[in-house]
Amino acid sequence: MLILNPESKVASDQKKLPYFLYDYDNFASKFVPVDFKLAQSDSERIAVDHAAKAIDPNAKTSVLS
């Protein structure tokens, strides 16, 4: 299960993205936190940067969609 909580104090204090992953443990019959790390490559950062600059900030709909 993925939870996105933009108001998370924990994520804000640790300066991390407010994503929390949980996996269901059949033995304990509950969700347990999953440790994860988001990874990105240089080419991905460049592509996102170029896409962000190409979008008209005054447009009501995204050109990418």
C-alpha positions in Angstrom: 0.0 0.0 0.0 1.3 3.5 -0.9 0.3 6.5 1.2 1.0 10.0 0.1 0.6 12.5 3.0 1.8 16.0 2.1 1.1 17.2 5.6 3.4 14.6 7.2 5.4 16.1 10.1 7.8 13.1 9.9 8.6 13.6 6.3 8.9 17.4 6.8 11.3 17.0 9.7 13.5 14.5 7.8 13.3 16.5 4.6 12.0 13.6 2.6 9.2 13.1 0.2 5.9 12.2 2.0 5.6 8.7 0.6 5.0 5.8 2.9 5.0 2.1 1.7 3.5 -0.8 3.6 3.4 -4.5 2.9 0.8 -6.9 4.3 2.4 -9.5 6.7 0.2 -12.6 6.6 1.8 -14.0 9.8 1.1 -10.9 11.9 -2.1 -10.0 9.9 -1.1 -6.4 9.6 0.6 -3.9 7.4 4.3 -3.3 8.1 6.4 -0.4 6.8 8.7 -1.1 3.9 12.1 0.6 3.7 12.6 2.1 0.2 14.6 4.7 -1.7 13.6 6.6 -4.7 16.3 6.6 -7.4 16.8 8.8 -10.4 19.3 9.0 -13.2 21.0 12.0 -14.7 19.0 11.7 -17.9 15.7 11.6 -16.0 16.6 14.8 -14.1 17.5 16.5 -17.4 14.3 15.4 -19.1 12.1 16.6 -16.2 14.0 20.0 -16.1 13.5 20.5 -19.9 9.8 19.5 -19.6 9.2 21.9 -16.7 10.8 24.8 -18.7 8.8 24.0 -21.8 5.4 24.2 -20.1 3.5 27.5 -20.2 2.9 28.6 -16.6 -0.2 30.6 -17.7 -1.8 27.6 -19.6 -4.9 26.1 -18.0 -4.1 22.6 -19.4 -0.8 20.9 -19.7 0.7 20.7 -23.2 2.2 17.3 -22.2 -1.3 15.8 -21.7 
